[in-house]
Amino acid sequence: MHNNPSHVNYGFQYGEERPPAFAPGYPTAYPPAPQYTNRAPEPINTHHTATAGLPHTTVRRKGSRCKCLCITAAVVIIILILLGVAAVLLWYFLYGVCTLGRRCGQSNTCVRSSQWCDGVTDCPKGEDEAQCLYGVCTLGRKCGQNNKCVLSSQWCDGVTDCPEGEDEAQCFRFYGADFMLQSFSNEDQKWKVVCSDRWDSNIGKRACQQIGYSSSNYVNSGTINPGSVAADGYMTLNADYLALSSDPVHNSLSSSASCPTNEAVTLRCSDCGKSSALATRIVGGNVVTTTSRWPWQVSLQVSGNHMCGGSIITPSWIVTAAHCVQKYSSPSQWRVYAGFLTLTQMSYSSGNLVSEVISHSGYNTDTSTNDIALMKLRTPLQFSSSIAPVCLPNSGLDFSTSRTYYVTGWGATSNGGFASNDLREAQVSLISNTVCNSQQVYNGQITDSMICAGKLEGGVDSCQGDSGGPLVTSQSYLWWLVGDTSWGQGCAIRNRPGVYGNVTLFLDWIYTQMKKY
Ligand code: 4AZ
């Protein structure tokens, strides 16, 4: 650049690197610019006279009126802006995000960020201390798979707090083999039996729907003496409840120590668990000879090939394993065969079309955690003695290691072998997660979402092709789905039992999907 003193103002310049033509010492290769700088200095006109010769007074009056108008306009604009800013700030503090700090749940209270997770409860309900470890809810409960926590008192309180509504999705559950209905009390965070007072079939149908069943499969509502199950008290239907209301039934139940009828509601949303197998392979098992023995067993096929097993839980829903639908995730690829004993018989039939394939979002291909999926059928199955649903596992059932369990399927009869043309069954024992996780067995690979079953001595097991199919047990003359066949190291090998998805742990997920689709 040139060396002019920095205080010299050249005014507008045509280029960054080029001083104007009049700059001293700069070669004038451009057309000569008007040489203003050479002109004699003129007196500065402080009045903005546009035309010479007009009387000064007129100009001054006109100018001040303009000034006055300008100032007034500016003041009005500034006042409007200030009012706007004040309104926005007010909205922010009252209803919006907390500009400084964080908001306490859905409330209008904000606390400073430094007060979050400081061990002192500052929010009215304690939201600031609810989740202080990543992915762990210090207080409260986790909303499904995402990492949000809500306070236990917000669970089933009639207000949706979880991003996907998990906190209000499953506020009923079934207890025991009699299907005693329980409702979650948000007051003391306990499951309580529902008092039969004011309960009727219309309300029962609504409750079934709100759990995830279709009201067309509703069986009945009954009553039972709850015995010790009522130790925590009852949930009683409010007097003002309207049976035709679209509100969730659980929002109209109130916690009460007593129940006028002293009876609890039993609710059957599905006629499940009936088999000709008395309550009393696959590798090392037996061929099944009657379709009514395991009527919930289905074969899931792609292009006429048996891929996996599955279990009927309602006329429209099949439980299977997530790993079965990983490669073929499109509903149109699948056919579901129900009511058959041999793969040959199925090859003469067209099977049932599938409208939805829903894999658990938490399924992990490396660890096989959450290995569960659902298939929805395009048209509901017609139930018969050969085609019928298994019961989902109610809470309070006994799934101890001393009971007898069965696995069924068309899987290989030896490790790496072909699928079996005949449906087979094998009797297995449940193996505790402690034993199954021991060094000699699966050395810590068994998570809470898995159950081990088989024989530690080997010889009896599920195998390739049995995946997705049922692990069942009978209790009170009904058959219950305890697991879905998931994985194992080889088949029927000593200390390598079969591993199954823990269906009890997936109940909320299953019911939520059934309600959604
Ligand atoms: C499979 O690959 C499989 N022995 C299923 C069950 C077992 C092993 C493998 C359990 O489908």
Residues whose N, C-alpha, C, O or C-beta is under 5 A from the ligand:
A	BS01	4AZ	D461 S462 C463 Q464 G465 D466 S467 S486 W487 G488 G490 C491 A492 G498 V499
